[in-house]
Amino acid sequence: PIPPYAFNYAALDSESQTDFSAEEESKDGSVIGQYKVLRADGIIMTVTYSVEGDSGFVADIATEKAPESEAGSGYGAPVEPAYGAPPAPAYGAPAEPAPLPAYLPSYA
C-alpha cells in the first residue's frame, strides 16, 4: 500500500510569464491530484488525475482562457535581425618608424 502523504507547490514569475501549480494527496491506497499550467497562448490547462487500486492513471484535462491580466502575449511574430554592412576599416597609412639612435664611440 501507498503510505499517506500530501504536497502542493506553485510558481509565478510575471517577467518570464511562468505560472503553474500542483497538488497531490495519497490516502487509503489511492492518489488524487491536480496541476495547472498557463500556456504561452493564454490558455490555462488543468489536469486532474487519480489512481485507485489497479485502475491505473486516470486523467481529465480541461482548458479555459486565462483572464487578460494573466495571459501572456503569446509567442508573437518572430523578430527579424537587422544585419548591416560591417563598418569601414579605421586605419590609415603606416607610420614611419622612429630613427634609430646613432652610436658614436667616445675615445679618450
Kinemage of the C-alpha trace (Angstrom):
@kinemage 1
@onewidth
@group {chain A} dominant
@subgroup {mainchain}
@vectorlist {calphas} color= white
{ca pro a 1} P 0.000 0.000 0.000
{ca ile a 2} L 0.987 3.598 -0.585
{ca pro a 3} L 1.781 5.480 2.631
{ca pro a 4} L -0.317 8.626 3.140
{ca tyr a 5} L 1.209 11.914 2.008
{ca ala a 6} L 0.219 15.321 0.674
{ca phe a 7} L 2.096 18.100 -1.100
{ca asn a 8} L 1.487 21.213 -3.150
{ca tyr a 9} L 3.511 23.965 -4.778
{ca ala a 10} L 3.104 26.902 -7.106
{ca ala a 11} L 5.406 29.087 -9.184
{ca leu a 12} L 4.573 32.515 -10.542
{ca asp a 13} L 7.024 34.798 -12.334
{ca ser a 14} L 5.423 37.559 -14.376
{ca glu a 15} L 8.713 38.560 -16.022
{ca ser a 16} L 9.169 35.153 -17.673
{ca gln a 17} L 5.390 34.534 -17.824
{ca thr a 18} L 5.760 31.348 -15.765
{ca asp a 19} L 2.606 30.297 -13.914
{ca phe a 20} L 1.972 26.747 -12.737
{ca ser a 21} L 0.855 24.851 -9.653
{ca ala a 22} L 0.386 21.269 -8.477
{ca glu a 23} L -1.109 19.386 -5.560
{ca glu a 24} L -1.329 15.689 -4.757
{ca glu a 25} L -2.594 13.552 -1.892
{ca ser a 26} L -2.421 9.857 -1.064
{ca lys a 27} L -4.979 8.354 1.295
{ca asp a 28} L -6.320 4.834 1.831
{ca gly a 29} L -4.279 3.401 -1.049
{ca ser a 30} L -5.444 5.908 -3.663
{ca val a 31} L -3.792 9.002 -5.106
{ca ile a 32} L -5.581 12.112 -6.313
{ca gly a 33} L -4.020 15.265 -7.671
{ca gln a 34} L -4.199 18.229 -9.968
{ca tyr a 35} L -1.798 20.531 -11.791
{ca lys a 36} L -2.360 23.746 -13.716
{ca val a 37} L -0.208 25.437 -16.343
{ca leu a 38} L -0.644 28.814 -18.026
{ca arg a 39} L 0.423 28.153 -21.595
{ca ala a 40} L 2.036 30.756 -23.859
{ca asp a 41} L -1.170 31.023 -25.899
{ca gly a 42} L -3.058 32.341 -22.831
{ca ile a 43} L -4.894 29.086 -22.067
{ca ile a 44} L -4.923 27.610 -18.560
{ca met a 45} L -4.656 23.819 -18.802
{ca thr a 46} L -5.820 21.879 -15.740
{ca val a 47} L -5.109 18.161 -15.376
{ca thr a 48} L -6.998 16.375 -12.596
{ca tyr a 49} L -5.904 12.783 -12.036
{ca ser a 50} L -6.421 9.786 -9.793
{ca val a 51} L -5.085 6.293 -9.222
{ca glu a 52} L -7.311 3.919 -7.282
{ca gly a 53} L -6.348 0.299 -6.777
{ca asp a 54} L -5.467 -1.308 -10.103
{ca ser a 55} L -7.257 1.325 -12.207
{ca gly a 56} L -4.030 2.897 -13.413
{ca phe a 57} L -3.565 6.598 -14.057
{ca val a 58} L -6.888 8.259 -14.945
{ca ala a 59} L -6.670 11.881 -16.065
{ca asp a 60} L -9.195 14.538 -17.005
{ca ile a 61} L -7.872 17.540 -18.945
{ca ala a 62} L -9.713 20.852 -19.044
{ca thr a 63} L -8.767 24.161 -20.646
{ca glu a 64} L -10.001 27.699 -20.171
{ca lys a 65} L -8.959 31.114 -21.425
{ca ala a 66} L -6.936 32.995 -18.833
{ca pro a 67} L -8.062 36.470 -17.809
{ca glu a 68} L -6.217 39.126 -19.815
{ca ser a 69} L -4.198 40.136 -16.768
{ca glu a 70} L -2.758 36.596 -16.504
{ca ala a 71} L -2.400 35.768 -20.179
{ca gly a 72} L 0.979 36.383 -21.694
{ca ser a 73} L 1.479 37.968 -25.048
{ca gly a 74} L 1.908 34.510 -26.545
{ca tyr a 75} L 4.606 33.679 -28.972
{ca gly a 76} L 4.046 36.655 -31.271
{ca ala a 77} L 5.681 37.250 -34.615
{ca pro a 78} L 9.346 36.378 -34.954
{ca val a 79} L 11.760 39.280 -34.880
{ca glu a 80} L 13.965 39.581 -37.934
{ca pro a 81} L 17.524 40.547 -37.038
{ca ala a 82} L 18.883 43.663 -38.737
{ca tyr a 83} L 22.159 42.882 -40.426
{ca gly a 84} L 24.146 45.723 -41.982
{ca ala a 85} L 27.416 46.110 -43.776
{ca pro a 86} L 30.411 45.989 -41.468
{ca pro a 87} L 31.986 49.366 -40.702
{ca ala a 88} L 34.854 50.523 -42.911
{ca pro a 89} L 38.321 49.778 -41.533
{ca ala a 90} L 39.660 52.629 -39.416
{ca tyr a 91} L 43.332 52.511 -40.271
{ca gly a 92} L 45.495 54.799 -42.356
{ca ala a 93} L 48.952 54.760 -43.919
{ca pro a 94} L 51.656 53.001 -41.911
{ca ala a 95} L 53.585 55.225 -39.526
{ca glu a 96} L 57.279 55.857 -40.153
{ca pro a 97} L 59.428 54.094 -37.584
{ca ala a 98} L 61.373 56.302 -35.198
{ca pro a 99} L 65.007 56.802 -36.204
{ca leu a 100} L 67.492 54.504 -34.511
{ca pro a 101} L 69.885 56.168 -32.075
{ca ala a 102} L 73.286 56.909 -33.559
{ca tyr a 103} L 76.130 55.038 -31.911
{ca leu a 104} L 79.124 57.291 -31.582
{ca pro a 105} L 82.024 55.732 -29.698
{ca ser a 106} L 83.962 58.041 -27.479
{ca tyr a 107} L 87.725 57.553 -27.253
{ca ala a 108} L 89.782 59.016 -24.537
